[in-house]
């Protein structure tokens, strides 16, 4: 088995493995790191990956403002807009009324 691999193949394989440039995430501005759906009214900082580090893009007052920046295609509705990995997920909706199995019925 030869360990010689053309540089172009290695670079292409490495590129598929790396985080895509332009990926965004929102992080709580205060307190310890938490899941994005926790404390929806807390301020968040929106970060963007530039290929080497996370760069501050904006500061959002709450979860919904941050979600608009992180998921810009979510305003276009289902089936519209980008289909990149960063835009496939949508922000979690607020829990509405209902009697699902996971909810308390008392």
Phi and psi in radians as a Rosetta constraint file:
Dihedral C 1 N 2 CA 2 C 2 CIRCULARHARMONIC -1.637 0.35
Dihedral N 2 CA 2 C 2 N 3 CIRCULARHARMONIC 2.417 0.35
Dihedral C 2 N 3 CA 3 C 3 CIRCULARHARMONIC -1.601 0.35
Dihedral N 3 CA 3 C 3 N 4 CIRCULARHARMONIC 0.028 0.35
Dihedral C 3 N 4 CA 4 C 4 CIRCULARHARMONIC -1.401 0.35
Dihedral N 4 CA 4 C 4 N 5 CIRCULARHARMONIC 2.106 0.35
Dihedral C 4 N 5 CA 5 C 5 CIRCULARHARMONIC -2.237 0.35
Dihedral N 5 CA 5 C 5 N 6 CIRCULARHARMONIC 2.300 0.35
Dihedral C 5 N 6 CA 6 C 6 CIRCULARHARMONIC -0.998 0.35
Dihedral N 6 CA 6 C 6 N 7 CIRCULARHARMONIC 2.483 0.35
Dihedral C 6 N 7 CA 7 C 7 CIRCULARHARMONIC -1.022 0.35
Dihedral N 7 CA 7 C 7 N 8 CIRCULARHARMONIC -0.649 0.35
Dihedral C 7 N 8 CA 8 C 8 CIRCULARHARMONIC -1.109 0.35
Dihedral N 8 CA 8 C 8 N 9 CIRCULARHARMONIC -0.722 0.35
Dihedral C 8 N 9 CA 9 C 9 CIRCULARHARMONIC -1.161 0.35
Dihedral N 9 CA 9 C 9 N 10 CIRCULARHARMONIC -0.739 0.35
Dihedral C 9 N 10 CA 10 C 10 CIRCULARHARMONIC -1.086 0.35
Dihedral N 10 CA 10 C 10 N 11 CIRCULARHARMONIC -0.776 0.35
Dihedral C 10 N 11 CA 11 C 11 CIRCULARHARMONIC -1.120 0.35
Dihedral N 11 CA 11 C 11 N 12 CIRCULARHARMONIC -0.690 0.35
Dihedral C 11 N 12 CA 12 C 12 CIRCULARHARMONIC -1.157 0.35
Dihedral N 12 CA 12 C 12 N 13 CIRCULARHARMONIC -0.722 0.35
Dihedral C 12 N 13 CA 13 C 13 CIRCULARHARMONIC -1.128 0.35
Dihedral N 13 CA 13 C 13 N 14 CIRCULARHARMONIC -0.739 0.35
Dihedral C 13 N 14 CA 14 C 14 CIRCULARHARMONIC -1.129 0.35
Dihedral N 14 CA 14 C 14 N 15 CIRCULARHARMONIC -0.714 0.35
Dihedral C 14 N 15 CA 15 C 15 CIRCULARHARMONIC -1.097 0.35
Dihedral N 15 CA 15 C 15 N 16 CIRCULARHARMONIC -0.656 0.35
Dihedral C 15 N 16 CA 16 C 16 CIRCULARHARMONIC -1.167 0.35
Dihedral N 16 CA 16 C 16 N 17 CIRCULARHARMONIC -0.474 0.35
Dihedral C 16 N 17 CA 17 C 17 CIRCULARHARMONIC -1.486 0.35
Dihedral N 17 CA 17 C 17 N 18 CIRCULARHARMONIC -0.411 0.35
Dihedral C 17 N 18 CA 18 C 18 CIRCULARHARMONIC -1.405 0.35
Dihedral N 18 CA 18 C 18 N 19 CIRCULARHARMONIC 2.775 0.35
Dihedral C 18 N 19 CA 19 C 19 CIRCULARHARMONIC -1.148 0.35
Dihedral N 19 CA 19 C 19 N 20 CIRCULARHARMONIC 2.354 0.35
Dihedral C 19 N 20 CA 20 C 20 CIRCULARHARMONIC -1.226 0.35
Dihedral N 20 CA 20 C 20 N 21 CIRCULARHARMONIC 2.431 0.35
Dihedral C 20 N 21 CA 21 C 21 CIRCULARHARMONIC -1.128 0.35
Dihedral N 21 CA 21 C 21 N 22 CIRCULARHARMONIC 2.369 0.35
Dihedral C 21 N 22 CA 22 C 22 CIRCULARHARMONIC 1.698 0.35
Dihedral N 22 CA 22 C 22 N 23 CIRCULARHARMONIC -0.090 0.35
Dihedral C 22 N 23 CA 23 C 23 CIRCULARHARMONIC -1.121 0.35
Dihedral N 23 CA 23 C 23 N 24 CIRCULARHARMONIC 2.471 0.35
Dihedral C 23 N 24 CA 24 C 24 CIRCULARHARMONIC -2.120 0.35
Dihedral N 24 CA 24 C 24 N 25 CIRCULARHARMONIC 2.691 0.35
Dihedral C 24 N 25 CA 25 C 25 CIRCULARHARMONIC -2.632 0.35
Dihedral N 25 CA 25 C 25 N 26 CIRCULARHARMONIC 2.708 0.35
Dihedral C 25 N 26 CA 26 C 26 CIRCULARHARMONIC -1.996 0.35
Dihedral N 26 CA 26 C 26 N 27 CIRCULARHARMONIC 2.362 0.35
Dihedral C 26 N 27 CA 27 C 27 CIRCULARHARMONIC -2.202 0.35
Dihedral N 27 CA 27 C 27 N 28 CIRCULARHARMONIC 2.452 0.35
Dihedral C 27 N 28 CA 28 C 28 CIRCULARHARMONIC -0.995 0.35
Dihedral N 28 CA 28 C 28 N 29 CIRCULARHARMONIC 2.389 0.35
Dihedral C 28 N 29 CA 29 C 29 CIRCULARHARMONIC -1.420 0.35
Dihedral N 29 CA 29 C 29 N 30 CIRCULARHARMONIC -0.472 0.35
Dihedral C 29 N 30 CA 30 C 30 CIRCULARHARMONIC -2.154 0.35
Dihedral N 30 CA 30 C 30 N 31 CIRCULARHARMONIC 2.695 0.35
Dihedral C 30 N 31 CA 31 C 31 CIRCULARHARMONIC 1.351 0.35
Dihedral N 31 CA 31 C 31 N 32 CIRCULARHARMONIC -3.063 0.35
Dihedral C 31 N 32 CA 32 C 32 CIRCULARHARMONIC -1.274 0.35
Dihedral N 32 CA 32 C 32 N 33 CIRCULARHARMONIC 2.817 0.35
Dihedral C 32 N 33 CA 33 C 33 CIRCULARHARMONIC -1.059 0.35
Dihedral N 33 CA 33 C 33 N 34 CIRCULARHARMONIC 2.345 0.35
Dihedral C 33 N 34 CA 34 C 34 CIRCULARHARMONIC -2.475 0.35
Dihedral N 34 CA 34 C 34 N 35 CIRCULARHARMONIC 2.964 0.35
Dihedral C 34 N 35 CA 35 C 35 CIRCULARHARMONIC -1.142 0.35
Dihedral N 35 CA 35 C 35 N 36 CIRCULARHARMONIC 2.659 0.35
Dihedral C 35 N 36 CA 36 C 36 CIRCULARHARMONIC -1.149 0.35
Dihedral N 36 CA 36 C 36 N 37 CIRCULARHARMONIC -0.474 0.35
Dihedral C 36 N 37 CA 37 C 37 CIRCULARHARMONIC -1.435 0.35
Dihedral N 37 CA 37 C 37 N 38 CIRCULARHARMONIC -0.134 0.35
Dihedral C 37 N 38 CA 38 C 38 CIRCULARHARMONIC -1.451 0.35
Dihedral N 38 CA 38 C 38 N 39 CIRCULARHARMONIC 2.352 0.35
Dihedral C 38 N 39 CA 39 C 39 CIRCULARHARMONIC 0.944 0.35
Dihedral N 39 CA 39 C 39 N 40 CIRCULARHARMONIC 1.205 0.35
Dihedral C 39 N 40 CA 40 C 40 CIRCULARHARMONIC -1.102 0.35
Dihedral N 40 CA 40 C 40 N 41 CIRCULARHARMONIC -0.384 0.35
Dihedral C 40 N 41 CA 41 C 41 CIRCULARHARMONIC -1.592 0.35
Dihedral N 41 CA 41 C 41 N 42 CIRCULARHARMONIC -0.028 0.35
Dihedral C 41 N 42 CA 42 C 42 CIRCULARHARMONIC -1.302 0.35
Dihedral N 42 CA 42 C 42 N 43 CIRCULARHARMONIC 2.564 0.35
Dihedral C 42 N 43 CA 43 C 43 CIRCULARHARMONIC -1.207 0.35
Dihedral N 43 CA 43 C 43 N 44 CIRCULARHARMONIC 2.653 0.35
Dihedral C 43 N 44 CA 44 C 44 CIRCULARHARMONIC -2.348 0.35
Dihedral N 44 CA 44 C 44 N 45 CIRCULARHARMONIC 2.649 0.35
Dihedral C 44 N 45 CA 45 C 45 CIRCULARHARMONIC -1.837 0.35
Dihedral N 45 CA 45 C 45 N 46 CIRCULARHARMONIC 2.309 0.35
Dihedral C 45 N 46 CA 46 C 46 CIRCULARHARMONIC -1.709 0.35
Dihedral N 46 CA 46 C 46 N 47 CIRCULARHARMONIC 2.177 0.35
Dihedral C 46 N 47 CA 47 C 47 CIRCULARHARMONIC -1.976 0.35
Dihedral N 47 CA 47 C 47 N 48 CIRCULARHARMONIC 2.624 0.35
Dihedral C 47 N 48 CA 48 C 48 CIRCULARHARMONIC -2.278 0.35
Dihedral N 48 CA 48 C 48 N 49 CIRCULARHARMONIC 2.368 0.35
Dihedral C 48 N 49 CA 49 C 49 CIRCULARHARMONIC -1.418 0.35
Dihedral N 49 CA 49 C 49 N 50 CIRCULARHARMONIC 2.183 0.35
Dihedral C 49 N 50 CA 50 C 50 CIRCULARHARMONIC -1.793 0.35
Dihedral N 50 CA 50 C 50 N 51 CIRCULARHARMONIC 0.167 0.35
Dihedral C 50 N 51 CA 51 C 51 CIRCULARHARMONIC 1.851 0.35
Dihedral N 51 CA 51 C 51 N 52 CIRCULARHARMONIC -0.352 0.35
Dihedral C 51 N 52 CA 52 C 52 CIRCULARHARMONIC -2.291 0.35
Dihedral N 52 CA 52 C 52 N 53 CIRCULARHARMONIC -0.523 0.35
Dihedral C 52 N 53 CA 53 C 53 CIRCULARHARMONIC -2.735 0.35
Dihedral N 53 CA 53 C 53 N 54 CIRCULARHARMONIC 2.875 0.35
Dihedral C 53 N 54 CA 54 C 54 CIRCULARHARMONIC -1.462 0.35
Dihedral N 54 CA 54 C 54 N 55 CIRCULARHARMONIC 2.204 0.35
Dihedral C 54 N 55 CA 55 C 55 CIRCULARHARMONIC -1.981 0.35
Dihedral N 55 CA 55 C 55 N 56 CIRCULARHARMONIC 2.410 0.35
Dihedral C 55 N 56 CA 56 C 56 CIRCULARHARMONIC -1.171 0.35
Dihedral N 56 CA 56 C 56 N 57 CIRCULARHARMONIC 2.194 0.35
Dihedral C 56 N 57 CA 57 C 57 CIRCULARHARMONIC -1.752 0.35
Dihedral N 57 CA 57 C 57 N 58 CIRCULARHARMONIC -0.762 0.35
Dihedral C 57 N 58 CA 58 C 58 CIRCULARHARMONIC -2.888 0.35
Dihedral N 58 CA 58 C 58 N 59 CIRCULARHARMONIC 2.921 0.35
Dihedral C 58 N 59 CA 59 C 59 CIRCULARHARMONIC -2.019 0.35
Dihedral N 59 CA 59 C 59 N 60 CIRCULARHARMONIC 2.246 0.35
Dihedral C 59 N 60 CA 60 C 60 CIRCULARHARMONIC -1.940 0.35
Dihedral N 60 CA 60 C 60 N 61 CIRCULARHARMONIC 2.545 0.35
Dihedral C 60 N 61 CA 61 C 61 CIRCULARHARMONIC -1.265 0.35
Dihedral N 61 CA 61 C 61 N 62 CIRCULARHARMONIC -0.491 0.35
Dihedral C 61 N 62 CA 62 C 62 CIRCULARHARMONIC -2.721 0.35
Dihedral N 62 CA 62 C 62 N 63 CIRCULARHARMONIC -3.068 0.35
Dihedral C 62 N 63 CA 63 C 63 CIRCULARHARMONIC -1.092 0.35
Dihedral N 63 CA 63 C 63 N 64 CIRCULARHARMONIC -0.751 0.35
Dihedral C 63 N 64 CA 64 C 64 CIRCULARHARMONIC -1.134 0.35
Dihedral N 64 CA 64 C 64 N 65 CIRCULARHARMONIC -0.710 0.35
Dihedral C 64 N 65 CA 65 C 65 CIRCULARHARMONIC -1.126 0.35
Dihedral N 65 CA 65 C 65 N 66 CIRCULARHARMONIC -0.716 0.35
Dihedral C 65 N 66 CA 66 C 66 CIRCULARHARMONIC -1.144 0.35
Dihedral N 66 CA 66 C 66 N 67 CIRCULARHARMONIC -0.700 0.35
Dihedral C 66 N 67 CA 67 C 67 CIRCULARHARMONIC -1.111 0.35
Dihedral N 67 CA 67 C 67 N 68 CIRCULARHARMONIC -0.602 0.35
Dihedral C 67 N 68 CA 68 C 68 CIRCULARHARMONIC -1.131 0.35
Dihedral N 68 CA 68 C 68 N 69 CIRCULARHARMONIC -0.557 0.35
Dihedral C 68 N 69 CA 69 C 69 CIRCULARHARMONIC -1.444 0.35
Dihedral N 69 CA 69 C 69 N 70 CIRCULARHARMONIC -0.639 0.35
Dihedral C 69 N 70 CA 70 C 70 CIRCULARHARMONIC -1.348 0.35
Dihedral N 70 CA 70 C 70 N 71 CIRCULARHARMONIC -0.656 0.35
Dihedral C 70 N 71 CA 71 C 71 CIRCULARHARMONIC -2.055 0.35
Dihedral N 71 CA 71 C 71 N 72 CIRCULARHARMONIC 1.263 0.35
Dihedral C 71 N 72 CA 72 C 72 CIRCULARHARMONIC -1.126 0.35
Dihedral N 72 CA 72 C 72 N 73 CIRCULARHARMONIC -0.441 0.35
Dihedral C 72 N 73 CA 73 C 73 CIRCULARHARMONIC -1.385 0.35
Dihedral N 73 CA 73 C 73 N 74 CIRCULARHARMONIC -0.156 0.35
Dihedral C 73 N 74 CA 74 C 74 CIRCULARHARMONIC -1.168 0.35
Dihedral N 74 CA 74 C 74 N 75 CIRCULARHARMONIC -0.375 0.35
Dihedral C 74 N 75 CA 75 C 75 CIRCULARHARMONIC -1.321 0.35
Dihedral N 75 CA 75 C 75 N 76 CIRCULARHARMONIC -0.279 0.35
Dihedral C 75 N 76 CA 76 C 76 CIRCULARHARMONIC -1.528 0.35
Dihedral N 76 CA 76 C 76 N 77 CIRCULARHARMONIC -0.060 0.35
Dihedral C 76 N 77 CA 77 C 77 CIRCULARHARMONIC 1.534 0.35
Dihedral N 77 CA 77 C 77 N 78 CIRCULARHARMONIC 3.056 0.35
Dihedral C 77 N 78 CA 78 C 78 CIRCULARHARMONIC -1.214 0.35
Dihedral N 78 CA 78 C 78 N 79 CIRCULARHARMONIC 2.345 0.35
Dihedral C 78 N 79 CA 79 C 79 CIRCULARHARMONIC 1.498 0.35
Dihedral N 79 CA 79 C 79 N 80 CIRCULARHARMONIC -0.155 0.35
Dihedral C 79 N 80 CA 80 C 80 CIRCULARHARMONIC -1.808 0.35
Dihedral N 80 CA 80 C 80 N 81 CIRCULARHARMONIC 2.781 0.35
Dihedral C 80 N 81 CA 81 C 81 CIRCULARHARMONIC 1.450 0.35
Dihedral N 81 CA 81 C 81 N 82 CIRCULARHARMONIC -2.778 0.35
Dihedral C 81 N 82 CA 82 C 82 CIRCULARHARMONIC -1.213 0.35
Dihedral N 82 CA 82 C 82 N 83 CIRCULARHARMONIC 2.686 0.35
Dihedral C 82 N 83 CA 83 C 83 CIRCULARHARMONIC -2.153 0.35
Dihedral N 83 CA 83 C 83 N 84 CIRCULARHARMONIC 0.388 0.35
Dihedral C 83 N 84 CA 84 C 84 CIRCULARHARMONIC -1.270 0.35
Dihedral N 84 CA 84 C 84 N 85 CIRCULARHARMONIC 2.879 0.35
Dihedral C 84 N 85 CA 85 C 85 CIRCULARHARMONIC -1.037 0.35
Dihedral N 85 CA 85 C 85 N 86 CIRCULARHARMONIC -0.619 0.35
Dihedral C 85 N 86 CA 86 C 86 CIRCULARHARMONIC -1.201 0.35
Dihedral N 86 CA 86 C 86 N 87 CIRCULARHARMONIC -0.358 0.35
Dihedral C 86 N 87 CA 87 C 87 CIRCULARHARMONIC -1.907 0.35
Dihedral N 87 CA 87 C 87 N 88 CIRCULARHARMONIC 0.120 0.35
Dihedral C 87 N 88 CA 88 C 88 CIRCULARHARMONIC -1.309 0.35
Dihedral N 88 CA 88 C 88 N 89 CIRCULARHARMONIC -0.610 0.35
Dihedral C 88 N 89 CA 89 C 89 CIRCULARHARMONIC -1.539 0.35
Dihedral N 89 CA 89 C 89 N 90 CIRCULARHARMONIC 2.595 0.35
Dihedral C 89 N 90 CA 90 C 90 CIRCULARHARMONIC -1.955 0.35
Dihedral N 90 CA 90 C 90 N 91 CIRCULARHARMONIC 2.724 0.35
Dihedral C 90 N 91 CA 91 C 91 CIRCULARHARMONIC -1.124 0.35
Dihedral N 91 CA 91 C 91 N 92 CIRCULARHARMONIC 2.548 0.35
Dihedral C 91 N 92 CA 92 C 92 CIRCULARHARMONIC -1.176 0.35
Dihedral N 92 CA 92 C 92 N 93 CIRCULARHARMONIC 2.341 0.35
Dihedral C 92 N 93 CA 93 C 93 CIRCULARHARMONIC -1.315 0.35
Dihedral N 93 CA 93 C 93 N 94 CIRCULARHARMONIC 2.775 0.35
Dihedral C 93 N 94 CA 94 C 94 CIRCULARHARMONIC -1.135 0.35
Dihedral N 94 CA 94 C 94 N 95 CIRCULARHARMONIC 2.578 0.35
Dihedral C 94 N 95 CA 95 C 95 CIRCULARHARMONIC -1.233 0.35
Dihedral N 95 CA 95 C 95 N 96 CIRCULARHARMONIC 2.289 0.35
Dihedral C 95 N 96 CA 96 C 96 CIRCULARHARMONIC -1.734 0.35
Dihedral N 96 CA 96 C 96 N 97 CIRCULARHARMONIC -2.999 0.35
Dihedral C 96 N 97 CA 97 C 97 CIRCULARHARMONIC -1.234 0.35
Dihedral N 97 CA 97 C 97 N 98 CIRCULARHARMONIC 2.633 0.35
Dihedral C 97 N 98 CA 98 C 98 CIRCULARHARMONIC 2.789 0.35
Dihedral N 98 CA 98 C 98 N 99 CIRCULARHARMONIC 3.028 0.35
Dihedral C 98 N 99 CA 99 C 99 CIRCULARHARMONIC -2.243 0.35
Dihedral N 99 CA 99 C 99 N 100 CIRCULARHARMONIC 0.822 0.35
Dihedral C 99 N 100 CA 100 C 100 CIRCULARHARMONIC -1.075 0.35
Dihedral N 100 CA 100 C 100 N 101 CIRCULARHARMONIC 2.815 0.35
Dihedral C 100 N 101 CA 101 C 101 CIRCULARHARMONIC -1.034 0.35
Dihedral N 101 CA 101 C 101 N 102 CIRCULARHARMONIC -0.526 0.35
Dihedral C 101 N 102 CA 102 C 102 CIRCULARHARMONIC -1.425 0.35
Dihedral N 102 CA 102 C 102 N 103 CIRCULARHARMONIC -0.090 0.35
Dihedral C 102 N 103 CA 103 C 103 CIRCULARHARMONIC -1.736 0.35
Dihedral N 103 CA 103 C 103 N 104 CIRCULARHARMONIC 2.652 0.35
Dihedral C 103 N 104 CA 104 C 104 CIRCULARHARMONIC -1.283 0.35
Dihedral N 104 CA 104 C 104 N 105 CIRCULARHARMONIC 2.424 0.35
Dihedral C 104 N 105 CA 105 C 105 CIRCULARHARMONIC -1.904 0.35
Dihedral N 105 CA 105 C 105 N 106 CIRCULARHARMONIC 0.250 0.35
